[in-house]
Amino acid sequence: MTTVKVMYWKDIPCTVRAEAGRRQRVSRPLPDIYMAVVDAVAMKEGLTGSDAYQDAFHWGEAEERDGTVAEAADAVVEEILAKYPKSWLIERGQQAGASIEDETAP
């Protein structure tokens, strides 16, 4: 079994980490627009360069998955891309007063 966790900044997913035992671990960053939204929202909220910015990062609950660490991480990334599409990211940024545009995002 592989354990998978998602790192979030507030409610915005950023990274997927999967591990099996102590030696098998992979991380998968999400497309750049995810961190662009994090940074834009943090700037609008006045959090960049502050402890509050760092403190907003947190790991979601671990979940067990079948497959290798790479397969499990890749599957969770695909699920996140479906659950948090570009339209959600743009809306989330706009809610904070930020303007987000990235035509390469999913």
Backbone bond lengths (Angstrom), bond angles and torsions (degrees), N, CA, C in turn:
res aa  C-N    CA-C-N  psi(-1)  N-CA   C-N-CA  omega(-1)  CA-C   N-CA-C  phi
1 M - - - 1.449 - - 1.524 109.88 -
2 T 1.302 114.21 148.67 1.460 121.86 179.00 1.522 108.59 -115.61
3 T 1.317 115.96 136.65 1.459 121.65 176.55 1.519 108.46 -97.58
4 V 1.320 116.35 129.21 1.467 121.45 -178.27 1.522 109.05 -122.47
5 K 1.343 115.03 136.97 1.466 121.85 175.18 1.520 108.61 -131.69
6 V 1.320 115.37 151.42 1.460 121.81 175.89 1.522 107.64 -115.19
7 M 1.341 115.72 131.57 1.456 119.68 173.47 1.519 108.02 -90.82
8 Y 1.323 115.11 135.60 1.458 122.94 179.18 1.524 109.66 -120.93
9 W 1.324 115.29 152.00 1.460 121.10 162.69 1.515 103.72 -110.01
10 K 1.297 115.80 112.69 1.464 121.50 -169.05 1.525 107.43 53.82
11 D 1.338 118.50 -112.50 1.466 121.14 -178.95 1.524 113.03 -106.49
12 I 1.326 117.61 8.49 1.464 121.70 -175.69 1.530 109.42 -101.12
13 P 1.341 118.29 119.28 1.459 119.72 178.83 1.529 110.86 -68.72
14 C 1.333 115.91 146.74 1.470 120.85 -177.05 1.522 113.33 -127.19
15 T 1.324 116.40 -43.09 1.457 121.95 -171.03 1.518 109.61 -146.73
16 V 1.325 115.35 148.42 1.460 121.48 174.11 1.525 107.63 -115.72
17 R 1.320 116.09 133.67 1.465 120.42 176.24 1.518 108.69 -125.94
18 A 1.327 115.69 133.62 1.459 121.64 177.70 1.520 108.38 -126.58
19 E 1.324 115.34 141.11 1.460 118.96 178.16 1.517 110.69 -148.29
20 A 1.317 113.81 150.46 1.460 122.32 175.25 1.523 105.62 -137.08
21 G 1.289 116.41 109.13 1.460 119.52 -174.66 1.515 110.40 73.18
22 R 1.316 115.94 -166.89 1.467 120.57 -176.41 1.521 113.46 -86.51
23 R 1.301 117.63 -20.20 1.465 119.44 -171.74 1.515 114.88 -107.02
24 Q 1.292 117.49 -14.02 1.460 120.14 -178.71 1.519 108.94 -105.35
25 R 1.331 115.82 107.57 1.465 120.06 -178.90 1.523 109.02 -147.85
26 V 1.330 115.94 138.13 1.462 121.54 171.60 1.520 108.59 -136.46
27 S 1.317 114.83 150.30 1.460 122.04 173.36 1.510 107.99 -122.18
28 R 1.309 115.53 142.73 1.456 121.82 177.95 1.525 108.38 -128.03
29 P 1.332 117.49 109.56 1.463 118.29 174.11 1.525 109.06 -71.73
30 L 1.300 115.88 151.80 1.458 120.34 175.02 1.526 108.44 -83.85
31 P 1.339 118.55 166.89 1.470 120.32 179.30 1.532 111.70 -52.78
32 D 1.313 115.78 153.38 1.465 122.95 -173.79 1.524 114.33 -52.86
33 I 1.330 117.62 -30.24 1.466 119.17 -177.70 1.530 111.85 -61.09
34 Y 1.318 117.83 -28.68 1.462 119.99 179.93 1.529 110.66 -63.21
35 M 1.321 118.02 -47.64 1.468 120.30 177.59 1.520 111.02 -72.14
36 A 1.327 117.93 -28.95 1.466 119.94 175.80 1.527 109.90 -62.34
37 V 1.322 116.67 -40.45 1.461 120.51 177.84 1.530 109.92 -68.12
38 V 1.320 117.26 -43.19 1.471 120.29 176.64 1.521 109.85 -54.52
39 D 1.329 116.48 -50.66 1.465 120.34 -177.10 1.527 112.01 -65.59
40 A 1.332 117.00 -40.09 1.467 120.13 -179.99 1.526 111.04 -65.46
41 V 1.319 116.59 -43.17 1.462 120.33 178.96 1.528 109.65 -66.20
42 A 1.324 116.78 -43.20 1.470 120.06 179.41 1.524 111.10 -61.45
43 M 1.331 117.28 -39.92 1.466 120.12 178.48 1.523 110.36 -64.58
44 K 1.325 116.91 -45.32 1.467 120.02 179.95 1.525 111.69 -63.69
45 E 1.328 116.77 -30.72 1.461 120.86 179.72 1.529 112.27 -89.96
46 G 1.345 116.41 0.63 1.461 120.64 178.58 1.517 114.01 70.07
47 L 1.320 116.85 30.74 1.462 120.50 -175.17 1.524 114.57 -103.55
48 T 1.324 118.96 -10.27 1.458 119.23 -176.64 1.519 109.82 -63.68
49 G 1.317 115.25 141.64 1.457 120.76 179.06 1.513 113.87 72.13
50 S 1.308 117.43 15.88 1.464 119.73 -177.68 1.528 110.33 -121.16
51 D 1.313 114.66 163.11 1.461 119.28 174.95 1.525 110.69 -62.46
52 A 1.316 116.71 -32.90 1.468 120.58 -179.84 1.528 110.80 -61.45
53 Y 1.336 116.80 -34.80 1.473 120.63 177.16 1.525 109.27 -62.55
54 Q 1.323 116.36 -51.59 1.466 120.67 -179.82 1.525 111.68 -63.65
55 D 1.313 115.93 -39.52 1.464 120.11 -178.00 1.526 112.93 -66.37
56 A 1.321 117.46 -20.55 1.466 120.68 -179.30 1.527 112.42 -75.82
57 F 1.344 117.45 -14.71 1.464 120.50 175.35 1.523 108.75 -77.58
58 H 1.323 115.83 133.83 1.460 120.23 178.03 1.524 109.65 -155.52
59 W 1.320 114.87 153.80 1.460 120.74 176.80 1.518 109.46 -87.53
60 G 1.320 115.45 137.16 1.457 120.51 172.26 1.521 109.35 -74.25
61 E 1.302 115.67 178.53 1.462 120.47 -179.93 1.519 110.64 -66.08
62 A 1.320 115.30 142.22 1.463 121.08 176.93 1.523 109.00 -72.04
63 E 1.319 114.62 144.41 1.463 118.93 174.03 1.515 108.87 -135.86
64 E 1.301 115.29 147.19 1.459 121.80 -179.18 1.523 109.49 -89.43
65 R 1.328 114.89 136.93 1.465 121.60 179.71 1.518 109.63 -133.03
66 D 1.319 115.35 152.92 1.454 121.04 171.63 1.516 108.89 -80.88
67 G 1.317 116.15 160.99 1.458 121.50 175.49 1.515 112.49 98.67
68 T 1.317 114.77 176.76 1.458 121.16 177.79 1.523 109.41 -70.51
69 V 1.326 116.04 169.07 1.462 118.65 178.26 1.524 110.54 -61.44
70 A 1.326 117.51 -39.44 1.467 120.65 179.72 1.526 111.07 -66.23
71 E 1.327 117.03 -44.72 1.467 120.38 179.45 1.527 111.44 -62.56
72 A 1.322 116.28 -43.32 1.465 120.14 -179.30 1.524 110.91 -65.53
73 A 1.331 116.89 -44.91 1.469 120.23 179.50 1.523 110.64 -62.43
74 D 1.323 116.65 -45.29 1.465 120.19 -179.29 1.529 111.60 -62.93
75 A 1.329 117.04 -38.24 1.466 120.48 178.96 1.528 110.86 -64.64
76 V 1.328 116.98 -41.50 1.464 120.10 179.93 1.524 110.43 -68.54
77 V 1.323 117.73 -38.20 1.469 120.15 176.02 1.522 109.71 -57.98
78 E 1.317 117.38 -46.71 1.468 120.75 179.81 1.529 111.25 -61.17
79 E 1.318 117.06 -39.50 1.466 120.40 178.00 1.531 111.05 -64.47
80 I 1.324 116.61 -40.45 1.468 120.48 178.67 1.520 110.59 -65.20
81 L 1.330 117.04 -43.22 1.464 120.29 179.45 1.525 111.03 -60.09
82 A 1.334 116.62 -34.10 1.467 120.19 177.84 1.531 111.51 -76.26
83 K 1.318 116.95 -39.06 1.468 120.92 -177.20 1.523 112.76 -76.73
84 Y 1.337 117.10 -33.77 1.465 122.98 -177.87 1.532 109.35 -121.79
85 P 1.325 118.49 69.83 1.467 121.14 -177.57 1.531 111.53 -72.44
86 K 1.312 115.06 175.47 1.465 120.97 -179.85 1.525 111.33 -52.81
87 S 1.317 117.61 -40.63 1.470 120.16 -178.57 1.530 111.05 -61.37
88 W 1.325 117.56 -38.42 1.467 120.70 177.62 1.525 110.35 -66.20
89 L 1.335 116.00 -42.36 1.464 120.15 -179.78 1.526 111.15 -62.49
90 I 1.328 116.41 -44.20 1.467 120.07 179.18 1.526 109.86 -62.65
91 E 1.328 116.73 -45.08 1.466 120.49 179.11 1.527 110.97 -61.86
92 R 1.324 116.54 -42.23 1.477 120.29 179.66 1.525 110.38 -62.25
93 G 1.325 116.20 -41.76 1.459 119.72 177.45 1.516 111.81 -64.72
94 Q 1.319 116.72 -42.52 1.464 121.01 -179.83 1.527 111.58 -64.95
95 Q 1.319 117.41 -34.82 1.463 120.65 177.59 1.524 111.09 -59.88
96 A 1.327 116.00 -29.76 1.467 120.72 179.27 1.524 111.50 -93.02
97 G 1.339 116.42 -0.12 1.456 120.14 179.64 1.510 114.10 88.32
98 A 1.328 117.37 12.92 1.464 121.87 -179.71 1.524 109.68 -98.73
99 S 1.314 115.96 153.18 1.461 121.70 176.29 1.521 108.09 -106.55
100 I 1.321 117.12 121.33 1.459 122.38 -176.71 1.520 108.67 -120.55
101 E 1.298 116.47 123.72 1.464 121.67 175.12 1.517 108.91 -140.24
102 D 1.313 117.11 124.98 1.460 122.56 176.08 1.514 107.47 -156.97
103 E 1.297 116.59 103.51 1.463 121.09 -176.45 1.521 112.82 -71.33
104 T 1.342 118.61 -14.13 1.458 120.40 -178.87 1.516 112.01 -87.40
105 A 1.311 118.14 -6.25 1.464 120.69 -176.59 1.521 110.65 -77.98
106 P 1.318 115.57 155.42 1.471 119.81 178.42 1.515 111.59 -69.63
